[in-house]
Structures are given as structure tokens and as C-alpha cells.
Amino acid sequence: MAQGTTPIESPETEPGRDFTTVSGREVKPVYSESDVAPGDLEANLPLPGEYPFTRGIHPSMYRGKLWTMRQFAGMGTAEQTNERFRFLLSRGQTGLSTAFDNPTLYGWDSDHPLSEGEVGKTGVAMDSLQDMERLFDSIPLDQVSTSMTINAPAAWIFTMFLANAERRGIPFEKLRGTLQNDILKEYIAQKEWIFPPAPHMRIITDLFSFCAEHVPQWNTISISGYHIREAGATAAQELTFTLQDGFTYVEHALAAGMSIDDFAPRLSFFFNSHLDFFEEIAKLRAARRIWARHMKERYGAKNPRSWLCRFHVQTAGCSLTAQQPEVNIVRTALEALAGVLGGCQSLHTNSMDEALALPSDKAVEIALRTQQVIAFESGAANVADPLGGSYFIERLTRDLEDEAEAYFAQIEAMGGMIKAIEKGFPQQELTRAAYEYQRALSDKRKIIVGVNEFVNEDEELLIPILEIDESVEPDQIAAVKKLRESRDNIAVSRGLDALERAARTKDNLIPHLLDCSRAYATEGEITQTLIKVFGEFREQSFF
């Protein structure tokens, strides 16, 4: 303070205001040097591109290369989704991100009884290589990075993608993209599984091994905190359970005999960016630091690329409101900016109408333009980690890291993440956090504009809503039935029989899945073949 000056008195705290983060974390009115532990900045805040990568994984960050701009797309038939892909690429999108319908996510064909009413409704229907050919028709797969959001049947959907590239003469070595392929978060949050954990983990490690040799530019897993956060987790819980899932995949791959530096550089992550701006930035910085330290010191990785926590960010779907949907544009912009300032490598911005339906062309274009404004107009991409050194940001980063480490110790005491899932620990933690947040909304300690405050009683929905034509389902069912009649069914039977035999051994399953896909075996036929060997998973109830 300058000599001879006196502080201006500040008003008392406004009654009724909530001064906690979205996660319920208390924050002080101001942060200073005393909030940062002595030596903490020197130990954990080197330049971007330097271990432990708190400030980012690249020295120049976005000055060297902007993040990949993705918009999640998938609706109806493969042809309809292909049309949306082309629309987005024409508007400046730099990577594709594929959404599949619920039957596909569960491993069912479109004519399965449980698929009724769901075909093409929340994503694209994908029954066989035939649909994959239509989905990526005329799209340069060797030039565009492709992401596929699918988990339980991820390996055989991916082999359909590989078979399509092969038929088009595109070498596997040139394919770039990411397969979500994260089954542990399904048991925790999203609940779309097929088998018990052990066979799913085997298939995932088989894919690690296959891709390390044959598809070297492909991210074999996107370890996902996004759905954990959408299920009600706090920022610290999302951070903890996501990274603990990652450690579990590493341990299973090591147990399968793989060398850590052969597969770890292709591991990637997927985080949520919620509305608490500074908490989200701190969470992403903490994730990089924790992952780097554990990979180097705990698992002994020698390749610096194995230490990097590379991640995609998606703005928070659970923060979007059906009321006053245009306000969602503002929410998404803030969340996207947090993802950028947190150092993401890839970003999806939600559309304003997603609380009501799949996004319309206009809504998804505005969402993409939001990323482009941040990249080219805001100045946020000009400086690496511009908030680095902020007392508030550094304290939040440290607090989140410490909370995650305390959770890791709890989980290790239970016998690891799979044991913790079997005991219902992460599921119960999410339930409690979601309940506390809903209580805060009901009590108006937390405000959501247009929902529990600033409500328009005479509101009318004025934005157009995308509707999926009801002809999609019968047309898709007819197509898969026609495929079964026209393909070489002897080759299909041969491939499925070989897959079943391999599943009963320790053979890598990916070459057998690829053979089935080449023969136009359907997703459901592959799923049912593996169920014969692995069985199906039934979740316990936890209270």
C-alpha cells in the first residue's frame, strides 16, 4: 500500500449470497501470496512444456497449433450424419466427433427388440461395415482426425472403421483420432456395459497392443470424466475418478506384459468444463500435474510423452437449460473459454438447444463459431497459461490436487478402482454430491438463470427444434435384414466361430474382430458371440 493511504472500507457480505464454487468449495474474498505454500510455485510451476506440465503440455501452446475444434454429431442414418459432418467441415471444423444411438452403444442391432423406438434418435445407427462406409463416404480419413464416442462395443465398432479405411486404400498408419473405449466410467456413471469388468479390460488392453503396432497415431482410449461429472460429481471427484480409472488401465496393460512407454503416449482424457470458471481451469491444470507425477514416479515411464495428460474438453451438458435456451450460448462460451485457459488439446462446444433435442444446423454453427471467436478474436490463444501464477488459481489447483490424492488413498485401501466400483464407492459419492447440489438449487443457495430465478412466466419456445424422421427406424431395420441376405454368410460364420474360439484363449481379439467386420458381421452378432464366452454384467443395487 502506498505511504499515507488508507484502505477503502468494503461493504459487509451481501446477505443470502452463496460464495462457494459449483462443487460447494468455500472460496475466500481475496487471495494473496500467503495462500501459496513456500516453494510450491518453484516446484510445480515451470514453463509450459516442462514437467510436471501444470502450465500446459507444449511450450508455445496455441501459438504453435490451435486446439482441434470438434462438434459432436450423429443422428438418424449414416447418410444424414455424413451430411452433418460435411456441413461442419465446410464451416471450419477441424476434427470429427461421432455420436452413436443407444442400441449401438449397448451392442444391439437395429432390429433387436430392445432397440425399438431408439434407432437413430440420440446418435447415428451403426449396424455393420456397410453403415461405416456410408458414414464416412468421401471424407478424407487420412486428413481429418476422427473421434468416436462409444465404450462397451468400442473395439468392434473401431474395427469396422479400420475395415472401411482398408477398403478405401488408406493405411492404418495414417489414421488419426480417438476411441473413447472407457468401460470403467460406464460402471460408475453412464451405465452402458455388456460384460463384467474383466473381459472388458482384456479387450481394451488387446486394443492397446494392436494399435501400438498397427495404428500408431490413434488414441486408443479417452479416459472420461465428462460423464462422471454429468452424473453429479464435484470437480474433485471428476478429477479423482478419471485419473484413478487411467491408473487402472495402465496397471492392467502392464499386467498383460506391455511396456509402459509402448502404450502410454496414446492414452488420452476427456474432461467436463462446468460453469465455475476458475475451478474448472484449476482442475485441468491439476490433472496434468498429477498424471505426470504418477506416470514418472509411480509407474516408471521414461518417455516424456508418457507423462503428458492430453485431453479433450466438452462444455457441460448438465448446465444447459430448456428454459430460455438462448442463454445457453453464454454458458457454453464461458465453459469453452475455461477449457482453453485450462490447456485442452481438443474442444466440443454444446449447442443452445441440446436440453431439448439434438442440435439444429443453426445451433451447432453458433456453437462452432463460439470456439472460433475464442481462438481468433479473444486473445486467449496468444499466451500459454495466461492465468499461471495467480494466487487464486494456484491455490485452487493445489487444493484440488490434494483432495484427489486423499481420494486415491481411500481407493487404494479398498483394493483399487475395480474393487471400489464393485463396492459402490464412486457411485455413492456421485449420488451424495448430486443430492447436495440439488438441495442448493431448491434452497436457492445456487441460482440457475431462468430456472429457479429470473424466470419468464410467459416464455414461448421460439427456436427451431431438430426432429428425427420416424422412417429412420424401419429403413435401418430393412437395410440390416437385406445385408444379412446379400453378404457371404459362410465367411461371417467362419469369422464369428474363430472369434469365439479366440475369446476362450488368451489370443488378442482385435485381428478376429477385424475379420468379422471385413465380412460384414453385424455389431449384434459380434456382441452375442462374445456374450457366449464372457456372460453379461448385472449391477448390484447400492443404497
Beta strands, then each sheet from edge to edge (+ up, - down):
strand 1: 68-73
strand 2: 95-99
strand 3: 145-149
strand 4: 177-179
strand 5: 218-219
strand 6: 221-224
strand 7: 267-273
strand 8: 311-315
strand 9: 346-348
sheet 1: 5+ 4+ 3+ 2+ 1+ 9+ 8+ 7+ 6+
end
